[in-house]
Amino acid sequence: MGPGESQVRHEPLSELQGIQSDDAIGIPDVQDAPPLEALMLNLDASLRVHGRAHFFNWTQGLLQSLLSHEVLICAVCDGKSSLFRVDSFSTRASNPAIFGELLLRDPSVVPTLISAWTKRRFRPVILDVDRGSTLAGGLFARELEQQGATQLLVHGVHDLSGQAASLFTFACLPGAVGPNQAYLSQLAVPFLHAAWLRTQISTDASAAGLKPSAASNITSREQEILKWICLGKSNFEIGAILNISALTVKNHVQKILRKLNVANRAQAVGKALELRILSP
């Protein structure tokens, strides 16, 4: 992590009892918690997210009933390069994309947030950006101050090695976040993470010139043939394994190439891996 991260300032313990101790976050008082129905509706809605528009509608609509925020900034690690893909969502800000851009442009922001979250043993962190924190005074903090969203609720998902797989930052009005919201973020963020990853797969497919339904158009037989192609088998060998003719295999291969919009077998395997049609 970058220098100065140890200076991250948490809110006073008196304000955040129940989330700043080393004990697990306690269940909030029933009288303060939102209806269980609202929670279940949000979890159900998250399962229906398969594109960026769905994600926007959910997070800036129904999710606000659980975690009210001015801006939501999503950062998901690209495992190939250990870099983060970042996007931001808001119905309040005129240019929501600026928050994601500034998060990446300022090299201290992501390390600071991850460091604070890691020190909390991967439990939600509440930070202020306008009162002596490491983030104060930076471009990211100044943009949040213009929106009046100076209180951050930060939580994410980590992998088996303890590295951040994703980090979600809810930028909120001062005083809008407390133990209740921190507890709810623990319930909601795993669903947020899964929904956001599905939007990224959809985005990758669109960028590759595929229709959103291209992956689902691959039949089980074509998927089986792709598996054997991936293992280096020829049409003749695949036909012998599946007890069909080499010509039938060739016809299946041609259909696969058209559906995936690729030119050859090697590209088909690469695209199938990218779209999760095949597992590595």
C-alpha positions, 0 to 999 in steps of 0.5 A: 500500500502507498505511504500515509495509509496508516493515517486513515481516520475512523469516526470516533468510537462513541459514534460507531459502537458496534462496528469499530470493535474487534467483535463481529458487528451485532444485529441492530435493534429491531425497531431501527432495522428496515422491514425484513420484506424490504431486505428480501425484495432487494436480494431478490432484485439483485438476482435479476441484474444481468446488465448495467441498466438493470444494475443502475435501476436496482442500486439507485431505486430499491436499494436506496430503501436499505442503504441510502446514498448519493453516489455508489462507486464500484471497483472490481479487480481484474484478476488478469492484471490486478487492476480495478475496473471502476464505475459509479452510479448516481441520480443526484450528480450531473456527471456520476462517471467523474467519481470513478475516474477520480478514484483511479486518477488519484493514486492514494484513494484505492490503497487508502480505502482498501487499507482501512477495510483490511485493518477492519478485518474486512468489515465495513468501514465508515470514513469522513473525507472532509475532516482531517482524513488522508483523503481530505483535500484530494480531487476525489474528496473535493468532488464529493464535497461538492455533492455534500456526500462526505461520509463514506461507507466502504465494504467489499469482497475478498478472495481466498488470499485476502486480496480485495476482489471488489470494493463498494463505496457508498458516498452519503450525506453527513450523519446518514451512516451508522451501525445499522447501515454498516450491518446492512452492507454486510448483508447486501454487498455479496449480492452487489458483488455478484450482480456487478460481475454479471454486468461485466460479463455482459459488457465484455460480450458486447465489446466483443461484438456479440449479442447479449444472448450469444452465449446462451445460444450455444447448445449442449452438443456444441458446448461438448464439442467446444470442450473437445476442441479445447483439448486439441481433438480433431473433427475425426477424433471428436466424431469417434468420441461422440459416435457421430460423423466427422462431417456432423462435427464440422457442421457443428463447428461452423455453427459455433464459429458463427454464433461466437463471431470468430474466424477459427477454432482457437478463437472459438475456444478463447471466446468460450473461456471468456464468456464462461461457456467453458471452464479453464 
